[in-house]
């Protein structure tokens, strides 16, 4: 089985007051949440 690495970046958006996750490896991925823990669950 081939291993695939995916990079997801999480950044704090000060203006919106949320964490935002995105990835160049997954087209269309755009997730946001008020806490890092909630962001992890949504991913």
Buried (B, 14 or more C-beta within 10 A) or exposed (E): EEEEEEEBEBEEEEEEEBBBBBBEEEEEBEBBBEEEEBBEEEE
